Structure formats: structure tokens, C-alpha cells
Amino acid sequence: MSSLLTPADRIFVAGARGMAGSAICRALQMQGYGDPANGGALLTPTRQELDLLDGGAVRAWYEANKPTVVVLEAAKVGGVHANNTYPADFLLDNLKIQTHGIEGAWRVGVRRLLFLGSSCIYPKFAAQPIREEALLTGALEPTNEWYAIAKIAGIKLCESLKQQYDFDAISLMSTNLYGPGDDYHPDNSHVLPALIRRFHEAKQSGANIVICWGTGSPLREFLHVDDLGEACVFALEQWSALSSDAPKDDHDKPLAFLNVGTGVDLPIKDLEEAVAEAVGYKGVIQWDTTKSDGTPKKQLDVSRMQALGWSARIPLAEGLASTVALFQEQLRQNLSNQLVRL
């Protein structure tokens, strides 16, 4: 099959400086896309150059820069604490970012669009592993429902534009991501970077005990962000929403989105022990069972992406080791820079 993506495409990656966005840019560049020598361009405006919350600014930017392909990864993200603390911000900001990005692309005649979502769109107690058909079949996990509702709206906007106007918009729903560029903020980060920071600090301080939330029994799936980047490029190359060969649901109707993950999950308890080992922490892990476990299991069915020809390639043990090493190197560089300034 010939690629649906060409070296001459002008590719706009919204959110290019985030963890996933930067991985998508790396994957595009590795495959030779966005290269001016081939007539292409990789458009990665900063937030100061393009505020996606400003609809007028987005329309003007599209008209001036004329992208042919859009990857919409930009979003307001955060962990459970952030979602619970700022529910209106998560809903309003993400709805604006998505609507401005998707509608703007359609109105200026962008040829293809890829929207990035999250596995949190699925019901809390969806049958496992979660198939794409599970969307909107049950209640969401309350701790991130605001973010999830916005992402569902983005999927449906892409689907509706395809249905009514033949806009070639596809969406990918990823499992939990980790890797280069992650956010290690003590309150707003996701589970894996939060664990890396917590065990690193415990090791540095000589703490004998680390207290972790919940029971450790929930099962989670983790995808290295470089695998996601490669999946995005693969989808843009091989999957058109307008093709008669596009993946279909159980009722033989074209799917508007596909799951992206490893298809393998593990208990949080095992993950925390693996992080402690990777960091070099030798103390005791205790569990605060008064804290909520959240969704008991979230494992994606990735058979449709695999049927297209894509599978994740980075094992968790390998990816975790490289991520911890990168985190520790960044801390050393930050300390070195502070000493130089002194």
C-alpha cells in the first residue's frame, strides 16, 4: 500500500513540545517527513506563537501557514489530583483546544487530521480487554471524567465531520504513557512519573518507608511514548477514514478511532516494585488503603492496530530503565546548572 503521508506534506503538530508531541515529531523526522529539502515542513509553533484557546488566532494561523496534515496532541493534562481540583479548567480548556484545532483544519481544507485521545474515555467497568465498541456504554471513572468527556467530544467531532463532509479525520486512543519529556510534578503528574520521583526522593533522603496509595491491586497498561510516536506516523501512512478498507466495528461500520497500547497490563504493586528496583530504593513499601484505587483494570484491546500492521516494540522493563536513567541525568544537569549560576 502506498503511504497516505508524503515528504511534501506541511505537517502541523499541535502540542509538539509535550511528551507525546515531541515523540511524534521525532518519529516523523526519522521517517523523513517534514523535511524542507523534500518540499515539506514540520510546523511546531510555541504556545506564545499560537494560543489554541483563541479561536480567531487559530483560524488566522491556519490561513497563513496552510498545513496539509494536522496532528492534534495538545491538551490540558494532569493526574487525579489535578483533575479533581480543576474540573472546569479540564473540560473548558480541552473543549476549546479540540474544537479550534479540528474545526479550523476542516475549514481550511486540511487533507488529513489525527486526533489523540486517551483510554480514560472508556467506562470504568468496561469488559476487559477494552474494545473500541465499549465507548459510551457505561459510567466513566469519576476522578478523570472531565478530561474524558472532552476527549469523547473530540472523537465525535472528527467522526461527525467525516460523516457529513468526508473529512479524513482519524483518532487514536492511547493507554498510559511514559518516557522522555514526562511531567514529574509532585501533585499533577501521572502515576509512573510520580512513582519515579517519589522513590528517587526516598532514596536520596534515606527514608526507610514509602507510602503508596490504595491496595496496589489495580491493573494498568503502559506504553513508551516513542512507541506512540511511531504508531501515529504509521496510522497517518496507512489508515484513511475514507477508505473502504478502513477498520470496522462489530456492525461492519467504519471505526472513527483505534486503541493504541501494548495489550499487556500489570498490577500497580508490581509496577511500584519495578520502579523501586530501577531507582535503587531498598526500603519498605507500605499501602495506604484509605485512598481510592480508581478503575480496577484498564487493558486495551489493540488487535485492530495490530491487524493494520503495527505493534508496540519497547518492553516495559527496558523503557522503565531508560526513563529512570534520563530522569536522574536531568536532575544532575539541573544541579550542575544551579551550581554554575552560584
N, C-alpha and C positions, 0 to 999 in steps of 0.2 A: 504494500500500500504506500502511495506517495504521501509525504508529510503535508499536513494542513497548515504547517508553520513554515515560513520561508526566511532565508537570510536577509531579504529586503524588507521584512516587516519592521514597522516602528512600534515597539512594544512598551507599553506603559505599565510599570509595576507600582501599584499604589500600596504604600507601606513597605517600600524597599529597604528601609533601614531597621526594620524589626527583625526578629529572629527568623520567621518564616520567609518574609520578603527578601532578606539578604540571601537566604538559601536558594530561593527561586532565581534570583539574579545570577548567583554562581552557576547554577545548573544551566541556565540559558547561555551564559558566556562559554561554558565548557563545550556546549554543542554548537558554538559558532553563531548564535543568534544575537541580533542587536549590534552587529559589527558594522561601523560606518564604511569600512573598506568594501563591504558587500552590498552597500546601499541601505543598510538597516540602521536602527537606532534603539538604544535602551534608555527609556525615559524614566528617570527616578527623581522627581522633584522632592525637595525637603518640605516639611510642614510649613516653613516660612515662605517657601515659593508657591505652595498650593495648599490652601486650607480646605480640606474635603468637607468641612462643616458649612462652608459657604457655597451655596448652590450657584450663585452668579459667578463666583471665581472659577468654579469647576467648569461651567459652560464656556467661559472665555478661554480657559486653558485648553480645553479640547479643540476649540475652533482654531487657536493659534498653533498648536503642536501636532494636530492631525494624526493621532495614533491609529494604527490599523488593528492592533491586538491589545486588549486590556486584561491584566491580572489584578483582581481586586482582593488584596490581602489585608489592607488597612482596617483596623478595628480598635475599639477601646476594649482592652482585655485586663484580666486580673483573676485572682483566686477567690476562694469562698468568702474571705473577709471583705474584699473589695466589692464583690457582688452584693453582699448583704448590706454594706454601708452606703453604697451609691447606686441603688436600683434605678432611679430615674435617669441618672447620667448614662448608665449602661444601655438603657433602652433608647433614650432620645439620641445620643451621640451615634450609636451604631445604625439606627434607622436613617439618620441624615447621611452618614458616610456612604452607606449602601445605595440609597436612593439617588443621591447626587452622582455617584460613580457609575451605576448601572444605567440609569435613565440618560445621563449625559452621553455615555458611549453609544447607546442606541440612536439617540437623536442626531449625532454627527456622522453616523454610518460606519462605526467601527465594525470590522468584519467578524471578529471573534472575541468573546469575553469569557474569562474563567473567574468564578466567584469562589472564595474559600470560606468554608463553614467549620463546624465542629461537631463531634459526636454528642455534645450536650443537647442537640436538637431532638434526641430520641426520648421516649417515655422512660421514666425512672425504672419501671419494672418490665421493660420490653423483653420479649423472649430472646434468649442468647443462643448463638451469636446474633447480633442485631443486623437484620437485613434492611435494605432501603425502604421496604414496604411498611416498616414499623412507624414511620413518621406520622404524627397526628393521630395515633391510635390509643393514647393514654396520657396521664398527667406527667408533667416534667419534674425533674429534681428541683425542689424549691430554692436551693441555695444558688442556683445559676439560671433561674427561669427567665430573668430579664434579658440576659445575653442571648439565651437560646431562642426566645421569641423573636428578637431582632434578626437572628440568623435564619430562622424559618421564613420570615418575611422576605429576606434577600433571595432565598431559594425560589420562593413562589413568584417574586418579581421577574427573575430570569425565566422561569417556566412560562409565565403569562406572556412575556414579550416574544418568546419563541412561538408559542401557540397562536398568538394574534397577528404577529408581524414577521414571523420567520427570522427572528434574531437568533444568531448562532451563539447562544449563551449556555455554558455548562457549569456545573458546580461540583466541588469535591469536599467531602466531609471527613476531616482527619480525626484520628484518635489523639491522645495526649502526646504533645511534642516535647522534645528536649534536645539540647545540643548547643552549638556556638550561638552566641547572641542572646541567650536566655536572660530573664529578669530574676535577680536574686534578692529582690527587696524582701525584708523580713515579714511584711504584712500582706503585700499584694502579689507575691509570686505564686506560681503553681506548685503542685506537690513535689515534683522531683527536684527542682532548683532549691525549694525551701528546705528539703532534706539535706541536700549537699551543704548548704550554708550552715544549717543547724549542727550537723556532725563535725564540720570543719571547725566551727567556733568552739564546740565542746572539746575537741582535741587540743586546740590552741590554749584553752583555759585550764585544761587538766580536769574537766568535770568527770565525775565517776558515773553519773546517771544522765541520760537523755530521756525526756518525757515526750512521747508521741501521742497524737490524738486518736481516739477511737479504739477499736479492738485489734486492728491490723488484719482483719479478715476480708475486707472488700477486695475484689479483683480488678486490676487495672491493666490496660494495654498501653505501651509506649512506643512511639515512632521517632527515630532520629530525624531531625529537621532536614538533613541532606537527602534522606530518602523521600521526604515530602517534596523537596525541590525537584528531584528527578521525576516524581510522579506527575507534577504539574506540567513539566515540559512534555512528558510522554502523552498526557491527556490532550494537550494542545496540538500535538503532532498527529494523534491517531483517532480522536473522538470528536465527531461533529454532532451536535444536537439535531441537525437537519438530515443526517444520513439515514438511509433505510436500514443500514447495518448497526445503528446505534443500539447500545444495551437496552433491553426491555424488561418491564416488570412482569409479575405473575399473570397479568391480564393482557400481555403482549402489547403494552403501550410503551412508547419511549420513556426512559427514565430521565429526569431532569438533573439528577445528582448521583454520585457514586461514593462509596466508602473508601477511605484510604487508611491502611494500618498494616500491622504485621500479621493479624489474625491470631496472635498469641498473647495471653494475659498471665498475670501472676498476682499472688496476694500482696497487699501493701506491706505486710510483715516481712515477706521475703525481700521486697524492694528495699526496705529500710536497712535490713541486714546487709544487703549488697552494697548500699551506699556507704554504710559504716565501714565496711571492709575496704572499699575503693578509696575512702578518705584516710583510712588508717586509724579510725577510732576504736579503742579497745575496751571502753566502759560498758555499762549495762543499759539496755533499752527497757523502759517501763511504759505501760499503756494507760492513758487517762480515758477510761471507758465512759466517763460522763460526757465526753464530746461525741458529736454525731459522726457516724461512719459515712454518711451520704449514700449514694447509689451503691447497692451491694455488688454489682458486677456490670462492667461495660466492655464487652468484647465485640468488635465489629466483624461482620461477615464481609470479607474482602474478595469473595470469589468472582465478582463481576470485573473488578480491575484486573485480577489475575487472568481471567478469560480473555481480556483485551491484550494481555502480554506483559503486564507489569507486576512485580513483586518486590517487597522490601528486601534490602541486601545487607543491612547493618545489624548484627545481633546486639541485644541489649547489653551484654557484658562488655563487648568491645566499645560500644557507643558510650556507656557509662564511664568506663576508664578514661577515654579521651576527653569526655566532658569535665570530669573532675580535674584532670591534669590541666585543661585550659582554664578552669576557674581558679586554680591555685596559682597558675602563671600570671593571670590578670591581677590577682591580689599582690603578688610580688612586684609587678610592674607599677602598680598604684603606690605601693610603699616606697619604691625607689624614686618615683616622681616627686612624692611628698618630701623625701629627704633632700632631693636636688633643690627644691624650692626653698627649703630651710637654709 
